[in-house]
Amino acid sequence: MVYDLALARSQITIYWDRSDKRLRQNPDCRVFGSLLRTCKTVHADARAMLYSTTFEIEDMEYLDIWLQRIGPRAANIRAIKLSQPFQGSGARQHPILGNFPLWSQKDYRATSRRVARLLSHCENLENLDLGFRYTLRYRNTALIKTKGNPTRWEVEARLLAEMVFSDLLPLLKKTKSLGKTSVQVANLPKIHPKNFEYIAHYQYVTNGEPEQEVARHMKLLVERYISG
């Protein structure tokens, strides 16, 4: 009961305090981590409960700072959510589908690759909710050559999967090495749903098909480049 009151939260928000340029925890959902220091028995019992929550952080840049600060404790994290969505500066815009603040896609992806190396130490990570909508204008060399004559939306969905896969490769490799299935590894990154909505809208396909194609292609990438 004491553990539940002091540690059990469905989500912990970590935010950047601009007044003193520090990462802080939202006081409305504060957990009493001091319990972990009571004794070894309490520490062992309570640690799993504390880290089973979702840690919500504003964006990839602050996630980078936070992971560096918590060090080895990152190994216990189960779920991370990036709460402030951004979109690539060249991404399509639509007044009804909605738009996000801009972030250079080149800079965002460089940050993602740096963070992925830190995330590879999160050995218990199961969910990473990404807060970014990509522009698909930049054509990278395909990791898996497309056979046949795919539709435009299939090409875009596969490109989306390959960008996320490439940027998070250190994390995905580590996760697979821990005995996870290809499906579990492929499903770890949660791509922002607006990516699928935009593909569906502009390519005139049923919303849901792009998401399924991304999942299928992500699994194929894991099997080709990690499992194999």
Residue pairs with C-beta under 8 A, 6 or more apart in sequence:
2 35
3 35
3 45
3 46
3 49
6 31
6 32
6 35
7 31
7 32
7 35
7 46
7 49
7 50
8 49
8 53
9 29
9 31
9 53
10 53
10 54
11 29
11 53
11 54
11 55
11 56
11 81
12 25
12 26
12 29
12 31
12 53
12 54
12 55
12 56
13 25
13 26
13 29
13 56
13 57
13 83
14 23
14 24
14 25
14 26
14 55
14 56
14 57
14 58
14 62
14 66
15 23
15 24
15 25
15 26
15 57
15 58
16 22
16 23
16 24
16 58
16 62
17 23
17 24
23 62
23 65
23 66
23 69
25 31
31 50
31 53
33 50
35 42
35 46
36 42
36 43
36 46
36 47
36 50
37 43
47 76
48 76
50 76
51 73
51 76
51 77
51 78
51 124
52 78
53 78
53 79
54 78
54 79
54 80
54 81
54 127
55 77
55 79
55 80
55 81
56 80
56 81
56 82
56 83
57 63
57 66
57 80
57 81
57 82
57 83
58 82
58 83
58 84
59 82
59 83
59 84
59 86
59 131
60 82
60 108
60 111
60 112
60 115
60 131
60 132
61 111
63 80
63 82
63 115
64 111
64 114
64 115
64 118
67 74
67 115
67 118
67 119
67 121
68 118
72 121
74 118
74 119
74 121
74 122
75 121
75 122
75 123
75 124
76 124
77 122
77 124
77 125
78 124
78 125
78 126
78 127
79 125
79 126
79 127
79 128
79 129
80 122
80 125
80 127
80 128
80 129
81 127
81 129
81 131
82 129
82 130
82 131
82 132
83 131
84 101
84 131
85 100
85 101
85 131
85 132
85 133
85 192
85 194
86 100
86 101
86 102
86 103
86 108
86 131
86 132
86 133
87 99
87 100
87 101
87 102
87 103
87 132
87 133
87 134
87 135
87 194
88 102
88 103
88 104
88 105
88 108
88 132
88 133
88 134
88 135
89 102
89 103
89 104
89 105
89 135
90 105
90 135
90 137
90 138
91 105
91 133
91 134
91 135
91 198
92 135
92 198
92 202
93 99
94 198
94 201
97 194
97 197
97 198
97 201
98 194
100 133
100 194
103 132
105 134
105 135
105 138
108 132
109 163
109 167
112 167
112 168
113 167
116 167
116 168
116 169
116 170
116 171
117 170
119 125
119 128
119 168
119 170
119 171
120 170
120 171
120 173
120 174
121 174
122 171
123 174
123 178
125 171
125 175
125 188
126 184
126 188
127 188
127 190
128 168
128 171
128 188
128 189
128 190
129 190
129 192
130 164
130 189
130 190
130 191
130 192
131 192
132 192
133 192
133 194
133 195
133 198
134 160
134 163
134 195
136 156
136 159
136 160
136 199
139 159
140 159
140 162
140 163
140 166
142 158
142 159
142 162
143 162
143 165
143 166
143 221
143 224
143 225
144 158
144 162
144 217
144 220
144 221
144 224
146 155
146 158
150 158
151 203
151 205
152 203
153 199
153 200
153 203
153 205
153 209
153 210
153 213
154 213
156 199
156 203
156 210
157 196
157 199
157 210
157 211
157 213
157 214
157 217
158 213
158 214
158 217
160 191
160 195
160 199
160 210
160 214
161 213
161 214
161 217
161 218
161 221
162 217
162 221
164 189
164 191
164 218
165 172
165 218
165 221
165 222
165 225
168 189
169 225
171 188
172 185
172 188
172 189
172 222
172 226
173 226
175 184
175 185
175 188
176 182
176 185
176 222
176 226
176 227
182 219
182 222
182 223
182 226
182 227
183 219
185 222
185 226
186 215
186 218
186 219
186 221
186 222
187 215
187 218
189 218
191 211
191 214
193 211
195 210
196 207
196 208
196 210
196 211
196 214
197 207
199 205
199 210
200 206
200 207
200 208
200 209
200 210
201 207
203 210
